[in-house]
Amino acid sequence: MYQDTIAAISTPLGEGGIGIVRLSGKEARPIAERIFRGSLSDRRLNYGHIIDPDHGDVIDEVLVCYMAAPHTYTREDVVEIDCHGGPVPLQRILELVLRCGARLANPGEFTLRAFLNGRIDLAQAESVLDIVRARTEASLRLAVQGLEGRLSAAIKNVRSQLMSALAYLTARIDFPEDEIEPQEIVQPLNEALQSLQELIATADSGIVYRQGVRTAIVGRPNVGKSSLLNQLLRQDRSIVTPVPGTTRDTIEEVVNVKGIPFVLVDTAGIIRSKELVESLGVERSRKAVEQADLVILVIDTSEPITDADREIIDLIGDKAALVAANKCDLPQQADLSELRWEAVLTSALSGEGLAQLEERMVNLALGGKVFVSDALMVHNPRHKSTLERAEGSLTQALSGIASSMPDDFITIDLTAALNALGEITGETVQEDLLETIFSNFCVGK
């Protein structure tokens, strides 16, 4: 399957100045030469035209770059055709290269081939997708860390320590009659365990930067939810009127708050209603609360807290939440002491208290931890889970050594830890896991 030549459009659909059709495989150059009228020098942008070889029709004026293996993204021969970025020329050129012998690439197959051909390891391959999907500068820096191999280097260092101990114990098992020179393994294994624990400790914060925080803005009608959303976005996204119940559906936008992507969900005011459209909006608001990582409860401080407010408080339950005590520029009537979460005085009209609200959002998202831009952080949930499995197996191995258990029992735990870590870098990964990971990529990547 991975010996044939693949092709795909590598730029987003729609109109643009430039579109790219990419080919990879041993037939990439011969296929390109069949449809390209112009010279094809290695590692240069070659000017010419794409021609339908069957009819001689000119499809587009293009620049073509041919890159010979192994010094390419996939370590195979690669051709990139830069054409005008409209859907019709891109599709026509793709159809031509497929007709000339290429196969349409599967999602992420170019990056998969880079992994299979040893150019990058699995953690680096996953970081490629993280770079594409990064929504803030902080999440981009973490993704670049992964692509540079910083996590891989840390994992390989731990694996080396485990491998050394495993080799020593295996030798003692396989050659009991020989005098195996004693080797200190407890200290290196404890150091390896500490390294794993330090990596795991960064994961919750790292995942927040990578995935963002789904944040539902809730409250009864006309308390200023949509106005608050507009203030956080620094633009008018939600319709704001003095009429209660203007928002009848959920609205989602992403805002960058100190490097964390918060997915803000502006909800319909939560009230009992017999009107069908309004009741549907309220039900979606309830679901938004259920799915949220963080809830911002908006209270109108110019009015006493109502039974409707209290019903929403009960709906939030034990979720992480904070209160935007809105309309603080008006005379205060709400008794905020009956709320069980910290309240930040805000005015969605003037922006007062917005900085304090954002600070509190970040503190809740990160649990009070501070992001250091050059610090290595685990930011992939799969990596966190795998590191925790490795930590558990290594802890069992150390416990077995302390209990003077037979060497073969300890080697079982060390092997499990090694295999878990190998799932991160790709040394011990299964094919079904590869399919799952790369299915999340776009076709042209």
HELIX and SHEET records of a PDB file:
HELIX    1   1 ALA A   28  ILE A   35  1                                   8    
HELIX    2   2 PRO A   87  ARG A   99  1                                  13    
HELIX    3   3 GLU A  109  LEU A  116  1                                   8    
HELIX    4   4 LEU A  122  ARG A  133  1                                  12    
HELIX    5   5 GLU A  137  GLU A  148  1                                  12    
HELIX    6   6 ARG A  150  ASP A  174  1                                  25    
HELIX    7   7 VAL A  186  ALA A  201  1                                  16    
HELIX    8   8 ALA A  203  GLN A  211  1                                   9    
HELIX    9   9 LYS A  225  LEU A  233  1                                   9    
HELIX   10  10 LEU A  276  GLN A  291  1                                  16    
HELIX   11  11 ASP A  307  ILE A  316  1                                  10    
HELIX   12  12 LEU A  336  GLU A  338  5                                   3    
HELIX   13  13 LEU A  354  LEU A  366  1                                  13    
HELIX   14  14 PRO A  381  ALA A  402  1                                  22    
HELIX   15  15 ASP A  407  THR A  425  1                                  19    
HELIX   16  16 GLU A  431  PHE A  438  1                                   8    
SHEET    1   A 7 PHE A  36  ARG A  37  0                                        
SHEET    2   A 7 LEU A  45  ILE A  51 -1                                        
SHEET    3   A 7 VAL A  58  MET A  67 -1                                        
SHEET    4   A 7 VAL A  78  GLY A  85 -1                                        
SHEET    5   A 7 GLY A  16  SER A  24 -1                                        
SHEET    6   A 7 ILE A   6  ILE A   9 -1                                        
SHEET    7   A 7 ARG A 103  LEU A 104  1                                        
SHEET    1   B 6 ILE A 251  VAL A 257  0                                        
SHEET    2   B 6 ILE A 260  ASP A 266 -1                                        
SHEET    3   B 6 VAL A 213  VAL A 218  1                                        
SHEET    4   B 6 LEU A 294  ASP A 300  1                                        
SHEET    5   B 6 ALA A 321  ASN A 326  1                                        
SHEET    6   B 6 ALA A 343  LEU A 345  1                                        
END                                                                             
